[in-house]
Amino acid sequence: MEGLGDNPVIQTLAGKAPYPYVSEVSTMLFFGEVMSNCDIEMQLMDLVKVACRAFGGVYFLLPLILGLLPSLVMKECDKYMVLYAIAMAVYLYFPTSTKISKFMAVPKKIAYAVFFANACCTGVIQGRQAFPESNTAPVVLGFLAVTGGLMLENGVKGRFWEREYTDDQILGLLGPLLFLFCTGFFVADVKVDEDIARAVVCLFRLSCLWLDYNAVLNYLNTIRIQILKNISGKKKA
């Protein structure tokens, strides 16, 4: 594993692309995927909705919890504002039905996964640094970094949990645990470089595009119920 963290692919998945403009292009693709996921009609509030979905967790809820508002938000606004405007213009110029839009579908999903996977890892790291005596804080902050934007968009009374978990919710629930495991939080002997751990979480998020983790969770839940029934039956006997 030594030296793997210097691999350009690993660094790109970890949100630290070594080549010029890769990060900027990835961010614009990320914006495009967020716009595709939001039902927008290009009104003023739709622009706020997209920004909330994209950054509500990692750049609002987390700074709010950590006491970093508003300085962090204002600093990051300068970083993303131009890219956001370009992505919005491209989204308007190329409707979702065009061949170009269909060609960019997979790159947008990859950029989306890279952004939120690294947001999840950042939330975990901030939780460990801000609350070193808490085992729960890193998991909670990692979850909020991914799903906080949707929670803000829907409001407190909005329906957040459906019958099945979305890919983002699966990342929010399992991503922090996976990152903690890879960085030696649970087993000290199992520890890899932070960039590699970020890449592992990113690959996990990408796997959600092809693997049905809801089916896996349902299967595990069925096994759990069966074990509880067997234990209950033995006690009655």
N, C-alpha and C positions, 0 to 999 in steps of 0.2 A: 504493500500500500504506500510505501515511502516514495515520494516523488509524484504520485498520482494527482495530488492536489495542484500541481503545476500544469496539468493537462489543459489545453485551451477549452475543450468540451466541458470538462468539470468546472472550470472557472466560469464559463458562460452559464451553465446551469445554476451555479452558485451566485449569479447576479453580478459577476465581476469580469465581464467579457474583456479579454486582453487586446482586442482589435478595435480600431477607431470606428465610431458610429454604430457599432453593433448594439450597444445599450440604448442609444436613441431610437434606432429602428425597432428594436424589441418593445420599447415603451409605447411607440405609436401603434404597433400591432396590438399591444395589450389594450390600449384605449379603444381600438376598433372592435375587439372582441367584447369589451364591456358594453359598447353601444349596441352591438348585435344582440346581447342578452337583455338589454333594457328595451322596453316597448316605448320608444320615443317618437315624438311628432315634431321635433325641432322647435319647440317653444322654449322660452327662457328657463322655465322650471325643469325642463328636460336636461338642460346643461348642468344644473345643480344636481339632478338625480344621478347623472352619469358620474360626476365628481364624487358624490356621496358613496355610490356603489364601489368606485375604484379606491378611494382613499379614506373612507369613513372609519375603517377599523384601525389601520396602521398609522394614519396621520391625524386622527381626531380622538378616538376612544383611548388609544394607548397613551398619547401625550396628556390627555385629560386625567387619566389614572396616575400617571407618573409626575404630574405637575409641571409639564413642559409647554403647556399652552400659554400664550399664542406664538411664542418665538419660533418653535419648530415648524409650525404650520406656515408661517410667513416665509421662512427660509426655503421650504420645499416648494412653495407656490412659484417662486422664481425659476426653479429647476424644471417644473413640469408645464408651465403655462403655455409656452411656445409650442411644445410637442402636442399638447392637448388641442390647441387651435389648428395645427396642421392635420392632426388625425380627424378632427371634426370636418374640416374642409374636404379631405379625401373621402370620408364617409358620405358626404353630401354629393360629391361628384361621381362616385361609383356606387350606384344602387346595389342592393344585396343580390339582385338577380343577374348581374353581369358576370361574364366569364372571369374577369379579373378578381372580382369578389369571391367567386367560388375557388379560384386558384389560391387565394390568400387565406382560405378557411383554416387549413391545418397550421400554417405558421402563426396565425392569430391565437389558436388554441394553445400552441406551445409557449408563446410569449405570455399568455394569460397564466399558464401553469407555473412558469418561471417566476413571475412577479409574486403571486400569492404564496407559492412554496417558500420563497425567501422572506416574505412578510411574516409567515408563520414562524420561521426560524428566528427572525429578528425579535418577534414578540416573546419567544421563549428565552432568548438571551437577556432581553431587558427585564423580564420577570425574575430571572436568577440574580441579576445584578442589583435590582431595586429591593427585592425581598429574599435575601440569601437564606433566611431561616424557614422559608415557606416552600413546601413541595408542591403546593397547588398553584401558586401564582404563575409559574412559567407555563403551565398547561392552560390556565385561563387566559393569559395574555396572548399565547399562541393562537388559541381559538378565536379570540376577539379580533386579532389582526386579520384573520381570513374572513370571518363572517360578520364583523362589526358593521361594515358598510350596509349590508342587506338588512341588518337589524335596525339601523338608523332609518333606512329608507321606508321600511314597513311600519315603523313606530312601535311603541310598547305593546299596543293591542293588536298589531298586525299578525297574521298567521305566518309563522316562521318554519315550523316543522310540518312537513307533509307526511303522507303515508310511508314514503321512502326518503332516505337521505340524498341530498344533492352531492355532486362531486366536491363542491367547496365545503359542505358540512362534514363529509368524510375526512377531507384534509384537515379541517379544524379540530375534529375529534381525535384522529389518529396521528396526524402529522407531528404535533408537539411530543407525543410519546416516542415516536420513531426517532426524532432528532435528539431527544434526551438519551435514548438508548445508544445511539451512534456516538455520542460525545461522552460516554462513560458515566452517565448519571446513575444508572441502575447497576451496572456491572463495570467496575473500574478497569478490568482487563480488556473490555470491549470498548475501545476508544479510537476514533479516527480523526483526521484533520477536519476542522470546521467546514472548510469548503467541500470536502467529500461528503460530510453529513448533510450539508445543504443540497448537494446534488442528489443524494439518495432520497431526500424528501421530495425533491422536484420530480424524480423518476416515479416515485409513488403517486404523485398527483397526475402525471401523464398516464400512468397505468389505469387511472379511473376512466379514461376515455374508451378503453377497450375491455376492461374487466368489470364485472358486475359485483361490486363489493356488498351491495345490499343482499344479494343472494347468499353470499358467504356469511354475512351477519345473521341472516334468517336461519341458515343451516346450524350455525353455532347456538343460536337461541333455542332451536328445536332440540338439540342435544342437551342443553342446560335444563330445559323443561322435563325431558325424559329422565335425566339423572335425578332431579328433584322428586319426580313421581316414584322412581324406584326406591329412593331413600325413604319417602313417606310410606310406601307400601311395606317396607321391612320393619319400620317402627310400629305400624299397626299389627303386624304379625307377631 
